[in-house]
Amino acid sequence: MPEQQGSRLQQLDAAHHLHPFTDSQALHRKGARVIDRGEGVYLWDADGNRILDGMAGLWCVNLGYGREELIQAAERQLRQLPYYNLFFQTTHPRATELAATLAGLLPGDMQHVFFTGSGSECNDTVVRMVRHYWAVQGRPERKVIISRHNAYHGSTLAGASLGGMKPMHAQGGLPLPDIVHIDQPYHFGEGQGQDPHAFGLERARQLERKILELGPERVAAFIAEPIQGAGGVIIPPDSYWPEIQRICRQYDILLVVDEVICGFGRTGHWFACEHYGLEPDLMCMAKGITSGYMPLGAVAVGPRVAGGLIDGGEFFHGFTYSGHPVACAVALANIAVMRDEKIVERVHTDTGPYLQQRWASLADHPLVGETRGLGLVAALELVADKSDNRRFPGERGAGVICREHCFGLGLVMRAVGDTMIISPPLVISRAEIDELVDKARRALDLTYQTLNH
Ligand SMILES: *Cc1c(COP(=O)(O)O)cnc(C)c1O
């Protein structure tokens, strides 16, 4: 695409397009970055620059760009049946096949799925489903859902309410009633100087204290991401999840796990639940379920809640595009490729450990206070002083400076405050991992120069 075309698009974009999660004035000063095409783990912008996509789009393009199997599955389905719904005692072949395929992949004894169009819609579904479930059990007072500060569960009213992003709550009067938050298990950010094991237990036991404070008879569910994604790739200490699961069982609280990022191989397992030994009652999936080629979400439902829903009369809930046939066809093709090419095994035994080993080598950089990761997701913390992990003052914008240097070098790396995060396509090769880590180090060097001027 010629350069003129890029700036023409930027002008049209500024004139007509309001963007999600964007400060419009800041965007208009710079002009939007126009991403034009993709192949494998690479993107090309409108000026022809090649960029290694270290974020797999928004944590979703797990098989990389340009996969013929997914494209052809979509095309075949568009010809056969481009749309039909699942309401009112109807199904279509791809939704049924996908539900059965997922049942064979889900952790624990989960055997049912409810389709949606996105991760946010999964979490809206969760709120309605758990409250409906308890009402069907004759316990309508069990309404409160406990989540965590700095969690991300999407951007609809329920998704943003379950999420713990304060700036999101401040816009639009959230959270919704009967959604409360406890602290996150973010050791680097909130537990400096404490033993990680003890810190993990302490954060988990906040759940117990919150349940007792509210009264266990009022609490419906606890929801969390196994590893917080948008919050900054926050990996809890190993003591955290077993204690959370114990508390949920002891007080008969439903456990809801949001696997929208972690699911479909990101951690080197089909689901992070397997890594942490979790047996959730409900589990949210989206993003990697189609490698982002089509919008789709699904809530996996364990036997307890499924039984309640099946016996509970009509559940007045669903979306026009829930389980869209083209999205389901793409999801089936996506899962077939993942199985044929043993993608999850490769992340578990080969590329995941390789990325983690290379990523950990960045820890010696003067700007880096910590590196962490699992499978093909990782983070590093930018600090002003390594000796005490002191942060830069927020207004320096160290994370944004680093992110912009990454773009300049042809790498997408995301900044969450001063935490730099990556989540590359699961098909990334060792050579491409080398390129990613080399570019990250060069970006850190440039960031160091910028910040010390
Ligand atoms: C992205 C995300 C969501 C929201 O999914 P959308 O498809 O953007 O609605 C929910 N939960 C988690 C953990 C996510 O990362």
The ligand as an SDF file (V2000), in Angstrom:
LIG
                    3D

 15 15  0  0  0  0  0  0  0  0999 V2000
  -10.2470  -10.0830   26.4350 C   0  0  0  0  0  0  0  0  0  0  0  0
  -10.7930  -10.6320   27.6840 C   0  0  0  0  0  0  0  0  0  0  0  0
  -12.1690  -10.6260   27.9440 C   0  0  0  0  0  0  0  0  0  0  0  0
  -13.1400   -9.9200   27.0480 C   0  0  0  0  0  0  0  0  0  0  0  0
  -13.2570  -10.5350   25.8230 O   0  0  0  0  0  0  0  0  0  0  0  0
  -13.9070   -9.6850   24.6000 P   0  0  0  0  0  0  0  0  0  0  0  0
  -13.9470  -10.7130   23.5060 O   0  0  0  0  0  0  0  0  0  0  0  0
  -13.0000   -8.5330   24.3380 O   0  0  0  0  0  0  0  0  0  0  0  0
  -15.2440   -9.2600   25.0240 O   0  0  0  0  0  0  0  0  0  0  0  0
  -12.6150  -11.2530   29.0750 C   0  0  0  0  0  0  0  0  0  0  0  0
  -11.7710  -11.8660   29.9190 N   0  0  0  0  0  0  0  0  0  0  0  0
  -10.4500  -11.8830   29.7140 C   0  0  0  0  0  0  0  0  0  0  0  0
   -9.5610  -12.5970   30.6810 C   0  0  0  0  0  0  0  0  0  0  0  0
   -9.9210  -11.2540   28.6010 C   0  0  0  0  0  0  0  0  0  0  0  0
   -8.5960  -11.2300   28.4130 O   0  0  0  0  0  0  0  0  0  0  0  0
  1  2  1  0
  2  3  1  0
  2 14  2  0
  3  4  1  0
  3 10  2  0
  4  5  1  0
  5  6  1  0
  6  7  2  0
  6  8  1  0
  6  9  1  0
 10 11  1  0
 11 12  2  0
 12 13  1  0
 12 14  1  0
 14 15  1  0
M  END
$$$$
